[in-house]
Amino acid sequence: MMKRPYEATDLAVFVTKRTLQLRPKSRIDIAQEAGFQNPNFISMLKNGAAKLPLDRVLALATALECDPKRLFLLALQQQGYETEQTAIADIFGTVVTRNEVIWLEELRDASGRSDPSLTSRSRAALRGIFSK
C-alpha cells in the first residue's frame, strides 16, 4: 500500500476540488502548465502522496487558475509550517485573497466608503449569506 502522508491536508482537498472545477482540463494538462516533469504529480497531490514544494506554488496556482496566496498558505500548512504562517501574519497582517479583496471593495462601495462598523445586525446578515 502506498504511503500517503498528506492525504488529510487541506491542500489535497483543495487541489482535488479545483481540478474537478476545471474540467475538461485534465490533471496532465495542469501538470504540464505548472511545469512539473512528472505528469502524475497532480494525482499525487490530490491523493496525499506528495507535498507541494513552495517554489512551485505560483506556477501551480496559475495552472489551477486560483489565488496564489491561498495556495501558498495551504502549502505551508501541508508542510507543517504552522509557526511560519503565524510569522507571516505577524509581519504582513492577515493575508487577503483576491476574492476577499473583491468582497472588501464591494463593501466599501456599498457603504459609500463610510468605514462602517460591524454591528450585530450586519454580522447576522453577512452570516446569513453563508448560512452560518
ZAKOLRO-318223 format. One record per residue: x, y, z of N, C-alpha, C, O in turn; residue number from 1; residue in three letters. Coordinates in Angstrom, 2 decimals. Each point is the difference from the previous one (the first is absolute). Layout:
# ZAKOLRO-318223
+---------+---------+---------+---------+---------+---------+---------+---------+---------+---------+---------+---------+-----+-----+
|     n.x |     n.y |     n.z |    ca.x |    ca.y |    ca.z |     c.x |     c.y |     c.z |     o.x |     o.y |     o.z |   i |  aa |
+---------+---------+---------+---------+---------+---------+---------+---------+---------+---------+---------+---------+-----+-----+
|       X |       Y |       Z |       X |       Y |       Z |       X |       Y |       Z |       X |       Y |       Z | NUM | ALA |
...
+---------+---------+---------+---------+---------+---------+---------+---------+---------+---------+---------+---------+-----+-----+
***
This chain:
# ZAKOLRO-318223
+---------+---------+---------+---------+---------+---------+---------+---------+---------+---------+---------+---------+-----+-----+
|     n.x |     n.y |     n.z |    ca.x |    ca.y |    ca.z |     c.x |     c.y |     c.z |     o.x |     o.y |     o.z |   i |  aa |
+---------+---------+---------+---------+---------+---------+---------+---------+---------+---------+---------+---------+-----+-----+
|    0.84 |   -1.18 |    0.00 |   -0.84 |    1.18 |    0.00 |    0.88 |    1.24 |    0.00 |    0.97 |    0.09 |    0.75 |   1 | MET |
|   -1.32 |    0.86 |   -1.59 |    0.78 |    1.23 |   -0.13 |   -0.22 |    0.91 |    1.19 |   -1.14 |    0.25 |    0.41 |   2 | MET |
|    2.23 |    0.26 |    0.15 |   -0.09 |    0.91 |    1.13 |   -0.50 |    1.36 |   -0.49 |    0.51 |    0.54 |   -0.99 |   3 | LYS |
|   -1.50 |    0.01 |    1.69 |   -0.59 |    1.29 |   -0.38 |    0.00 |    0.94 |    1.21 |   -1.04 |    0.21 |    0.62 |   4 | ARG |
|    2.19 |    0.35 |   -0.30 |    0.11 |    0.81 |    1.22 |   -0.75 |    1.32 |   -0.05 |   -0.20 |    0.63 |    1.04 |   5 | PRO |
|   -0.21 |   -0.19 |   -2.23 |   -0.63 |    1.31 |   -0.12 |   -1.46 |   -0.10 |   -0.43 |   -0.59 |    1.00 |   -0.41 |   6 | TYR |
|    0.01 |   -2.19 |    0.50 |   -1.36 |   -0.19 |   -0.51 |   -1.06 |    0.76 |    0.80 |   -1.06 |    0.31 |   -0.54 |   7 | GLU |
|    1.32 |    0.00 |    1.78 |   -1.00 |    0.69 |    0.82 |    0.21 |    1.52 |   -0.01 |   -0.63 |    0.71 |    0.79 |   8 | ALA |
|    1.49 |   -0.22 |   -1.66 |    0.29 |    1.44 |    0.01 |   -1.04 |    0.79 |   -0.80 |   -0.62 |   -0.51 |   -0.92 |   9 | THR |
|    0.47 |    1.76 |    1.30 |   -0.92 |    0.89 |   -0.71 |    0.46 |    0.21 |   -1.44 |   -0.83 |    0.21 |   -0.89 |  10 | ASP |
|    2.15 |   -0.25 |    0.65 |    0.50 |    0.17 |   -1.35 |   -0.46 |   -1.14 |   -0.90 |   -0.41 |    0.24 |   -1.14 |  11 | LEU |
|    0.47 |   -1.47 |    1.62 |   -0.45 |   -1.15 |   -0.80 |   -1.48 |    0.15 |   -0.35 |   -0.40 |   -0.27 |   -1.14 |  12 | ALA |
|   -0.39 |    0.68 |    2.09 |   -1.44 |    0.20 |   -0.23 |   -0.21 |    1.13 |   -1.01 |   -0.81 |   -0.13 |   -0.92 |  13 | VAL |
|    1.53 |    1.23 |    1.09 |   -0.14 |    1.14 |   -0.89 |    0.37 |   -0.35 |   -1.44 |   -0.75 |    0.32 |   -0.93 |  14 | PHE |
|    1.88 |   -0.99 |    0.73 |    0.44 |   -0.37 |   -1.35 |   -1.01 |   -0.96 |   -0.64 |   -0.29 |    0.11 |   -1.19 |  15 | VAL |
|   -0.24 |   -1.02 |    1.98 |   -1.01 |   -0.93 |   -0.52 |   -1.23 |    0.76 |   -0.49 |   -0.48 |   -0.23 |   -1.11 |  16 | THR |
|   -0.04 |    1.13 |    1.93 |   -1.19 |    0.78 |   -0.38 |    0.29 |    0.89 |   -1.20 |   -0.82 |    0.10 |   -0.92 |  17 | LYS |
|    1.98 |    0.54 |    0.93 |    0.31 |    0.94 |   -1.07 |    0.16 |   -0.72 |   -1.33 |   -0.44 |    0.52 |   -1.03 |  18 | ARG |
|    1.06 |   -1.69 |    1.02 |    0.15 |   -0.73 |   -1.27 |   -1.36 |   -0.44 |   -0.53 |   -0.20 |   -0.04 |   -1.22 |  19 | THR |
|   -0.72 |   -0.29 |    2.11 |   -1.36 |   -0.35 |   -0.45 |   -0.69 |    1.22 |   -0.60 |   -0.71 |   -0.12 |   -1.00 |  20 | LEU |
|    0.91 |    1.29 |    1.59 |   -0.63 |    1.22 |   -0.49 |    0.55 |    0.43 |   -1.36 |   -0.70 |    0.67 |   -0.76 |  21 | GLN |
|    1.91 |   -1.06 |    0.46 |    0.64 |    0.43 |   -1.24 |   -0.24 |   -0.95 |   -1.17 |    0.49 |    0.24 |   -1.10 |  22 | LEU |
|   -1.24 |   -1.30 |    1.33 |   -0.27 |   -0.92 |   -1.11 |   -0.58 |    0.75 |   -1.16 |   -0.82 |    0.89 |    0.20 |  23 | ARG |
|    1.20 |   -1.22 |   -1.41 |    0.66 |   -1.19 |   -0.50 |    1.53 |    0.05 |    0.04 |    0.65 |   -0.92 |   -0.50 |  24 | PRO |
|   -0.07 |    1.97 |    1.08 |    1.46 |    0.04 |    0.15 |    0.42 |   -1.19 |    0.85 |   -0.53 |   -0.21 |    1.09 |  25 | LYS |
|    1.49 |   -0.56 |   -1.57 |    0.41 |   -1.22 |    0.72 |    1.11 |    0.30 |    1.01 |    0.64 |    1.05 |   -0.05 |  26 | SER |
|   -0.44 |   -1.98 |    0.95 |    1.08 |    0.14 |    0.98 |    1.35 |    0.01 |   -0.71 |    0.94 |    0.65 |    0.47 |  27 | ARG |
|   -0.84 |   -1.35 |   -1.60 |    1.25 |    0.00 |   -0.78 |    0.22 |    1.38 |   -0.62 |    1.12 |    0.49 |   -0.02 |  28 | ILE |
|   -2.19 |    0.13 |   -0.49 |    0.09 |    1.36 |   -0.53 |    0.46 |    0.97 |    1.09 |    0.86 |    0.85 |   -0.23 |  29 | ASP |
|   -1.43 |   -1.00 |    1.41 |    0.35 |    0.88 |    1.12 |    1.46 |   -0.20 |    0.38 |    0.72 |    0.98 |    0.23 |  30 | ILE |
|   -0.28 |   -2.22 |   -0.15 |    1.40 |   -0.29 |    0.34 |    0.95 |    0.61 |   -1.03 |    1.02 |    0.58 |    0.35 |  31 | ALA |
|   -1.36 |   -0.71 |   -1.62 |    0.84 |    0.57 |   -1.06 |    0.02 |    1.52 |    0.09 |    1.07 |    0.60 |   -0.11 |  32 | GLN |
|   -2.22 |    0.02 |    0.31 |   -0.07 |    1.45 |    0.12 |    0.81 |    0.51 |    1.19 |    0.61 |    1.07 |   -0.07 |  33 | GLU |
|   -0.59 |   -1.85 |    1.14 |    0.74 |    0.39 |    1.20 |    1.48 |   -0.33 |   -0.10 |    0.79 |    0.37 |    0.86 |  34 | ALA |
|   -0.41 |   -1.08 |   -1.92 |    1.42 |   -0.32 |   -0.22 |    0.52 |   -1.19 |    0.77 |    1.21 |   -0.12 |    0.21 |  35 | GLY |
|   -2.09 |   -0.76 |    0.22 |    0.45 |   -1.19 |    0.72 |    0.50 |   -1.04 |   -0.99 |   -0.65 |   -0.26 |   -1.02 |  36 | PHE |
|    1.79 |   -0.34 |    1.29 |    0.56 |   -1.03 |   -0.86 |   -0.86 |   -1.26 |   -0.03 |   -0.19 |   -0.62 |   -1.04 |  37 | GLN |
|   -0.34 |    0.27 |    2.22 |   -0.83 |   -1.20 |    0.13 |   -1.46 |    0.38 |   -0.24 |   -0.57 |    0.74 |    0.79 |  38 | ASN |
|   -0.03 |   -1.24 |   -1.88 |   -1.40 |    0.36 |   -0.27 |   -0.98 |   -0.52 |    1.04 |   -1.15 |    0.44 |    0.05 |  39 | PRO |
|    1.60 |   -1.38 |    0.78 |   -0.87 |   -0.54 |    1.05 |    0.10 |    0.78 |    1.31 |   -0.63 |   -0.37 |    0.99 |  40 | ASN |
|    1.41 |    1.46 |   -0.98 |    0.20 |    0.72 |    1.25 |   -1.30 |    0.56 |    0.56 |   -0.17 |    0.03 |    1.22 |  41 | PHE |
|   -0.74 |    0.40 |   -2.07 |   -1.27 |    0.53 |    0.49 |   -0.78 |   -1.10 |    0.71 |   -0.60 |    0.24 |    1.05 |  42 | ILE |
|    0.60 |   -1.44 |   -1.61 |   -0.65 |   -1.13 |    0.68 |    0.65 |   -0.28 |    1.34 |   -0.68 |   -0.31 |    0.98 |  43 | SER |
|    1.99 |    0.44 |   -0.92 |    0.72 |   -0.24 |    1.25 |   -0.37 |    1.05 |    1.05 |   -0.10 |   -0.31 |    1.18 |  44 | MET |
|   -0.10 |    1.56 |   -1.62 |   -0.45 |    1.04 |    0.93 |   -1.41 |   -0.29 |    0.48 |   -0.30 |    0.12 |    1.19 |  45 | LEU |
|   -0.57 |   -0.50 |   -2.12 |   -1.39 |   -0.27 |    0.34 |   -0.15 |   -1.14 |    0.99 |   -0.81 |    0.07 |    0.93 |  46 | LYS |
|    1.58 |   -1.13 |   -1.11 |   -0.16 |   -1.16 |    0.88 |    0.90 |    0.05 |    1.23 |   -0.01 |   -0.92 |    0.81 |  47 | ASN |
|    0.79 |    1.99 |   -0.68 |    0.80 |    0.17 |    1.20 |    1.33 |   -0.71 |    0.00 |    0.64 |   -0.13 |    1.04 |  48 | GLY |
|   -0.20 |   -0.34 |   -2.20 |    1.29 |   -0.69 |   -0.08 |    1.16 |    0.97 |   -0.11 |    1.15 |   -0.38 |    0.22 |  49 | ALA |
|   -1.43 |    1.64 |   -0.57 |    1.06 |    0.99 |   -0.16 |   -0.43 |    1.32 |    0.61 |   -1.19 |    0.29 |    0.14 |  50 | ALA |
|    2.20 |    0.50 |    0.22 |   -0.28 |    1.35 |    0.48 |    0.46 |    0.99 |   -1.06 |    0.88 |   -0.29 |   -0.80 |  51 | LYS |
|   -1.49 |    1.44 |    0.81 |    0.30 |    1.02 |   -0.98 |    1.23 |    0.79 |    0.43 |    0.00 |    0.63 |    1.06 |  52 | LEU |
|    1.06 |   -0.66 |   -1.87 |    1.17 |    0.82 |    0.33 |   -0.37 |    1.49 |   -0.07 |   -0.72 |    0.43 |   -0.90 |  53 | PRO |
|    1.19 |    0.33 |    1.85 |   -0.37 |    1.41 |    0.08 |    0.42 |    0.78 |   -1.23 |   -0.66 |    0.97 |   -0.39 |  54 | LEU |
|    1.75 |   -1.37 |   -0.23 |    0.46 |    0.73 |   -1.18 |   -0.85 |   -0.29 |   -1.24 |    0.21 |    0.61 |   -1.05 |  55 | ASP |
|   -1.17 |   -1.52 |    1.16 |   -0.88 |   -0.34 |   -1.12 |   -1.42 |    0.53 |    0.18 |   -0.86 |   -0.23 |   -0.85 |  56 | ARG |
|    0.62 |    0.94 |    1.93 |   -1.35 |    0.49 |    0.30 |   -0.54 |    0.92 |   -1.09 |   -1.12 |   -0.19 |   -0.46 |  57 | VAL |
|    1.90 |    1.16 |    0.04 |   -0.48 |    0.96 |   -0.98 |   -0.34 |   -0.68 |   -1.33 |   -1.04 |    0.30 |   -0.59 |  58 | LEU |
|    1.89 |   -1.20 |    0.13 |   -0.27 |   -0.69 |   -1.27 |   -1.26 |   -0.85 |    0.10 |   -0.81 |   -0.03 |   -0.92 |  59 | ALA |
|    0.65 |   -0.67 |    2.04 |   -1.19 |   -0.83 |    0.16 |   -1.25 |    0.86 |    0.15 |   -1.05 |   -0.34 |   -0.54 |  60 | LEU |
|    1.16 |    1.43 |    1.27 |   -1.16 |    0.90 |    0.14 |   -0.45 |    0.53 |   -1.36 |   -1.19 |    0.12 |   -0.26 |  61 | ALA |
|    2.14 |    0.20 |   -0.58 |   -0.33 |    0.46 |   -1.34 |   -0.72 |   -1.10 |   -0.78 |   -1.01 |    0.26 |   -0.65 |  62 | THR |
|    1.54 |   -1.47 |    0.71 |   -0.61 |   -1.13 |   -0.72 |   -1.37 |   -0.35 |    0.56 |   -0.90 |   -0.38 |   -0.74 |  63 | ALA |
|    0.73 |    0.53 |    2.06 |   -1.29 |   -0.30 |    0.63 |   -0.96 |    1.18 |   -0.04 |   -1.15 |   -0.10 |    0.42 |  64 | LEU |
|    1.64 |    1.23 |   -0.94 |   -0.80 |    1.21 |   -0.09 |   -0.58 |    0.37 |    1.37 |   -1.20 |    0.25 |    0.15 |  65 | GLU |
|    2.09 |   -0.23 |    0.84 |   -0.42 |    0.32 |    1.36 |    0.93 |    1.05 |    0.60 |    1.01 |    0.36 |   -0.61 |  66 | CYS |
|   -1.35 |    0.11 |    1.77 |    0.76 |    1.03 |    0.69 |    1.30 |   -0.58 |    0.54 |   -0.03 |   -0.92 |    0.82 |  67 | ASP |
|    1.19 |    1.44 |   -1.26 |    1.27 |   -0.54 |    0.50 |    0.20 |    0.19 |    1.50 |    0.69 |   -0.79 |    0.64 |  68 | PRO |
|   -1.28 |    1.85 |   -0.07 |    0.13 |    0.20 |    1.44 |   -0.66 |   -1.14 |    0.77 |    0.57 |   -0.54 |    0.95 |  69 | LYS |
|   -1.76 |    0.19 |   -1.39 |   -0.71 |   -1.10 |    0.66 |    0.76 |   -1.31 |   -0.15 |    0.15 |   -0.74 |    0.97 |  70 | ARG |
|    0.33 |    0.47 |   -2.17 |    0.74 |   -1.24 |   -0.24 |    1.29 |   -0.03 |    0.81 |    0.40 |   -1.05 |    0.51 |  71 | LEU |
|    0.26 |    2.19 |   -0.38 |    1.23 |    0.08 |    0.79 |   -0.27 |   -0.33 |    1.46 |    0.74 |   -0.77 |    0.61 |  72 | PHE |
|   -1.81 |    1.33 |   -0.05 |   -0.33 |   -0.30 |    1.39 |   -0.35 |   -1.47 |    0.19 |    0.37 |   -0.60 |    1.01 |  73 | LEU |
|   -1.07 |    0.01 |   -1.97 |   -0.32 |   -1.43 |    0.07 |    1.28 |   -0.83 |   -0.08 |    0.12 |   -1.02 |    0.68 |  74 | LEU |
|    0.82 |    1.45 |   -1.52 |    1.27 |   -0.73 |   -0.13 |    0.81 |    0.09 |    1.30 |    0.61 |   -0.98 |    0.42 |  75 | ALA |
|   -0.60 |    2.16 |    0.20 |    0.68 |    0.14 |    1.29 |   -0.62 |   -0.93 |    1.04 |    0.70 |   -0.69 |    0.74 |  76 | LEU |
|   -2.02 |    0.69 |   -0.70 |   -0.71 |   -0.86 |    0.96 |    0.31 |   -1.47 |   -0.27 |    0.24 |   -0.77 |    0.93 |  77 | GLN |
|   -0.24 |    0.39 |   -2.20 |    0.26 |   -1.40 |   -0.37 |    1.38 |   -0.43 |    0.46 |    0.20 |   -1.15 |    0.39 |  78 | GLN |
|    0.74 |    2.05 |   -0.44 |    1.37 |   -0.33 |    0.36 |    0.27 |    0.13 |    1.49 |    1.12 |   -0.21 |    0.46 |  79 | GLN |
|   -2.16 |    0.57 |    0.29 |    0.14 |    0.06 |    1.45 |    0.60 |    1.29 |    0.51 |    0.50 |    0.04 |    1.12 |  80 | GLY |
|   -0.54 |    1.00 |   -1.92 |    0.60 |    1.27 |    0.39 |   -1.02 |    0.91 |    0.68 |   -0.23 |    1.12 |   -0.45 |  81 | TYR |
|   -0.36 |   -1.60 |    1.52 |   -0.99 |    0.80 |    0.71 |    0.61 |    1.29 |    0.54 |   -0.63 |    1.05 |   -0.05 |  82 | GLU |
|    1.87 |   -1.13 |    0.56 |    0.62 |    1.20 |    0.56 |    0.34 |    1.00 |   -1.10 |   -0.04 |    1.21 |    0.24 |  83 | THR |
|    0.38 |   -1.69 |   -1.45 |    0.28 |    0.90 |   -1.10 |   -1.27 |    0.74 |   -0.42 |    0.05 |    1.18 |   -0.34 |  84 | GLU |
|   -1.19 |   -1.88 |    0.38 |   -1.26 |    0.69 |   -0.32 |   -0.25 |    1.11 |    1.00 |   -0.42 |    1.09 |   -0.36 |  85 | GLN |
|    0.68 |   -1.38 |    1.62 |   -0.18 |    1.01 |    1.04 |    0.96 |    1.16 |   -0.22 |   -0.39 |    1.16 |    0.13 |  86 | THR |
|    1.64 |   -1.47 |   -0.47 |    0.99 |    1.05 |   -0.24 |   -0.41 |    0.86 |   -1.19 |    0.13 |    1.23 |    0.06 |  87 | ALA |
|   -0.62 |   -1.84 |   -1.11 |   -0.45 |    0.76 |   -1.17 |   -1.14 |    0.93 |    0.40 |    0.00 |    1.17 |   -0.38 |  88 | ILE |
|   -0.95 |   -1.67 |    1.15 |   -1.12 |    0.83 |    0.45 |    0.49 |    1.13 |    0.91 |   -0.49 |    1.12 |   -0.07 |  89 | ALA |
|    1.46 |   -1.43 |    0.94 |    0.54 |    1.03 |    0.89 |    0.71 |    1.11 |   -0.78 |   -0.11 |    1.18 |    0.34 |  90 | ASP |
|    0.83 |   -1.57 |   -1.39 |    0.77 |    0.98 |   -0.77 |   -0.88 |    0.76 |   -0.98 |    0.07 |    1.23 |   -0.08 |  91 | ILE |
|   -0.88 |   -1.96 |   -0.67 |   -0.76 |    0.62 |   -1.09 |   -1.47 |    0.26 |    0.33 |   -0.71 |    0.62 |   -0.79 |  92 | PHE |
|    0.26 |   -1.10 |    1.93 |   -1.42 |    0.11 |    0.33 |   -0.76 |   -1.16 |   -0.63 |    0.60 |   -0.93 |   -0.53 |  93 | GLY |
|   -1.89 |    1.00 |    0.60 |   -0.82 |   -1.05 |   -0.56 |    0.21 |   -0.07 |   -1.51 |   -0.10 |    1.01 |   -0.69 |  94 | THR |
|    0.39 |   -2.20 |    0.20 |    0.15 |   -0.18 |   -1.43 |   -1.39 |   -0.04 |   -0.61 |   -0.85 |   -0.79 |    0.41 |  95 | VAL |
|    0.62 |    1.66 |   -1.37 |   -1.31 |    0.16 |   -0.61 |    0.05 |   -0.56 |   -1.41 |    0.87 |    0.36 |   -0.79 |  96 | VAL |
|   -1.81 |   -1.23 |    0.48 |   -0.05 |   -0.59 |   -1.34 |   -0.63 |    0.98 |   -0.99 |   -0.59 |    1.00 |    0.39 |  97 | THR |
|    0.73 |   -1.31 |   -1.67 |   -0.60 |    0.85 |   -1.04 |   -1.50 |    0.12 |    0.20 |   -0.57 |    1.09 |   -0.12 |  98 | ARG |
|   -0.08 |   -2.21 |    0.43 |   -1.45 |    0.04 |    0.19 |   -0.38 |    0.85 |    1.21 |   -1.00 |    0.72 |   -0.04 |  99 | ASN |
|    1.78 |   -0.78 |    1.09 |   -0.29 |    0.82 |    1.18 |    0.18 |    1.49 |   -0.31 |   -0.74 |    0.83 |    0.52 | 100 | GLU |
|    1.70 |   -0.51 |   -1.37 |    0.19 |    1.40 |   -0.41 |   -1.23 |    0.48 |   -0.76 |   -0.44 |    1.14 |    0.19 | 101 | VAL |
|   -0.11 |   -1.99 |   -1.04 |   -1.21 |    0.37 |   -0.75 |   -1.16 |    0.26 |    0.96 |   -0.74 |    0.97 |   -0.17 | 102 | ILE |
|    0.59 |   -1.83 |    1.18 |   -1.04 |    0.21 |    1.02 |    0.22 |    1.32 |    0.72 |   -0.94 |    0.76 |    0.22 | 103 | TRP |
|    2.17 |   -0.50 |    0.15 |    0.31 |    1.23 |    0.73 |   -0.30 |    1.24 |   -0.85 |   -0.56 |    0.97 |    0.50 | 104 | LEU |
|    0.93 |   -1.01 |   -1.76 |   -0.30 |    1.13 |   -0.88 |   -1.50 |    0.21 |   -0.15 |   -0.47 |    1.14 |   -0.02 | 105 | GLU |
|   -0.28 |   -2.23 |   -0.07 |   -1.46 |    0.12 |   -0.10 |   -0.59 |    0.59 |    1.28 |   -0.91 |    0.82 |   -0.05 | 106 | GLU |
|    1.44 |   -1.24 |    1.20 |   -0.45 |    0.54 |    1.28 |    0.28 |    1.50 |    0.07 |   -0.85 |    0.78 |    0.44 | 107 | LEU |
|    2.03 |   -0.38 |   -0.87 |    0.34 |    1.42 |    0.00 |   -0.92 |    0.79 |   -0.92 |   -0.48 |    1.07 |    0.35 | 108 | ARG |
|    0.23 |   -1.62 |   -1.53 |   -0.88 |    0.68 |   -0.96 |   -1.42 |    0.09 |    0.55 |   -0.64 |    1.06 |   -0.08 | 109 | ASP |
|    0.13 |   -2.18 |    0.62 |   -1.38 |   -0.02 |    0.50 |   -0.19 |    0.94 |    1.18 |   -1.10 |    0.52 |    0.20 | 110 | ALA |
|    2.15 |   -0.29 |    0.58 |   -0.12 |    0.88 |    1.17 |    0.35 |    1.45 |   -0.32 |   -0.01 |    0.86 |    0.88 | 111 | SER |
|    0.31 |   -0.59 |   -2.15 |    0.40 |    1.36 |   -0.35 |    1.35 |    0.35 |    0.59 |    0.30 |    1.16 |    0.25 | 112 | GLY |
|    0.50 |   -2.18 |   -0.02 |    1.34 |    0.15 |    0.59 |   -0.06 |    0.71 |    1.36 |    0.85 |    0.82 |    0.33 | 113 | ARG |
|   -1.89 |   -1.16 |    0.43 |   -0.22 |    0.66 |    1.29 |    0.66 |   -0.70 |    1.18 |   -0.17 |    0.44 |    1.14 | 114 | SER |
|    0.90 |   -1.51 |   -1.39 |    0.68 |   -0.76 |    1.05 |   -0.99 |   -0.47 |    1.08 |    0.14 |    0.34 |    1.17 | 115 | ASP |
|   -1.13 |   -1.13 |   -1.58 |   -1.03 |   -0.43 |    0.97 |    0.56 |   -1.00 |    1.00 |    0.85 |   -0.83 |   -0.32 | 116 | PRO |
|   -1.35 |    0.92 |    1.54 |    0.40 |   -1.00 |    1.00 |   -0.87 |   -1.24 |   -0.19 |   -1.09 |    0.06 |   -0.56 | 117 | SER |
|    1.59 |   -1.18 |    1.03 |   -0.74 |   -1.26 |   -0.11 |   -0.94 |   -0.11 |    1.20 |    0.43 |   -0.24 |    1.12 | 118 | LEU |
|   -1.70 |    0.42 |   -1.38 |   -1.00 |   -0.10 |    1.05 |   -0.51 |   -1.44 |    0.08 |    0.30 |   -0.81 |   -0.88 | 119 | THR |
|   -1.04 |    0.51 |    1.91 |   -0.55 |   -1.35 |    0.11 |   -0.97 |   -0.28 |   -1.14 |   -0.10 |   -1.12 |   -0.49 | 120 | SER |
|   -0.62 |    2.15 |    0.07 |   -0.94 |   -0.17 |   -1.12 |    0.73 |   -0.27 |   -1.31 |   -0.39 |   -0.90 |   -0.76 | 121 | ARG |
|    1.46 |    1.67 |    0.48 |    0.73 |   -0.22 |   -1.24 |    0.76 |   -1.33 |    0.04 |    0.15 |   -0.67 |   -1.03 | 122 | SER |
|    0.32 |    0.29 |    2.20 |    0.66 |   -1.31 |    0.15 |   -1.00 |   -1.12 |   -0.30 |    0.33 |   -0.96 |   -0.71 | 123 | ARG |
|   -1.54 |    1.07 |    1.24 |   -1.02 |   -1.01 |   -0.24 |   -0.36 |   -0.07 |   -1.50 |   -0.19 |   -1.08 |   -0.55 | 124 | ALA |
|    0.09 |    2.24 |   -0.09 |   -0.31 |    0.03 |   -1.44 |    1.10 |   -0.68 |   -0.80 |   -0.27 |   -0.78 |   -0.91 | 125 | ALA |
|    1.50 |    1.09 |    1.24 |    1.14 |   -0.61 |   -0.70 |    0.03 |   -1.51 |    0.22 |    0.22 |   -0.75 |   -0.95 | 126 | LEU |
|   -0.42 |    0.31 |    2.16 |   -0.02 |   -1.43 |    0.29 |   -1.16 |   -0.68 |   -0.69 |    0.09 |   -1.17 |   -0.38 | 127 | ARG |
|   -1.20 |    1.89 |    0.21 |   -1.16 |   -0.55 |   -0.71 |    0.31 |   -0.32 |   -1.45 |   -0.52 |   -0.96 |   -0.56 | 128 | GLY |
|    1.37 |    1.78 |   -0.05 |    0.41 |   -0.25 |   -1.39 |    0.65 |   -1.37 |   -0.11 |   -0.19 |   -0.70 |   -0.99 | 129 | ILE |
|    0.97 |    0.33 |    2.00 |    0.74 |   -1.26 |   -0.02 |   -0.66 |   -1.09 |    0.83 |    0.61 |   -1.03 |    0.27 | 130 | PHE |
|   -1.83 |    1.26 |    0.14 |   -0.77 |   -0.98 |    0.79 |    0.75 |   -0.42 |    1.25 |    0.08 |   -1.19 |    0.32 | 131 | SER |
|    0.47 |    2.15 |    0.37 |    0.75 |   -0.29 |    1.24 |   -0.76 |    0.51 |    1.21 |    0.47 |   -0.15 |    1.13 | 132 | LYS |
+---------+---------+---------+---------+---------+---------+---------+---------+---------+---------+---------+---------+-----+-----+
***
